[in-house]
Amino acid sequence: MGSTHLYLLHCSREWYLDLINA
């Protein structure tokens, strides 16, 4: 459970950074 939450958080962060850099 914990690892899955961290994985989703990481993906969200990557998407957020891409959105800013776009």
MOKAVEN-V81260 format. One record per residue. RES is the residue in one letter. SS is DSSP state (H for helix, E for strand, L for the rest). D_LAST is the distance of its C-alpha to the last C-alpha in Angstrom with 2 decimals. Layout:
res | ss | d_last
RES | SS | D_LAST
RES | SS | D_LAST
This chain:
res | ss | d_last
M | L | 31.70
G | H | 30.32
S | H | 28.52
T | H | 26.95
H | H | 25.71
L | H | 24.16
Y | H | 22.51
L | H | 20.96
L | H | 19.89
H | H | 18.25
C | H | 16.34
S | H | 15.23
R | H | 14.10
E | H | 12.09
W | H | 10.40
Y | H | 9.95
L | H | 8.50
D | H | 5.89
L | H | 5.26
I | H | 5.54
N | H | 3.80
A | L | 0.00
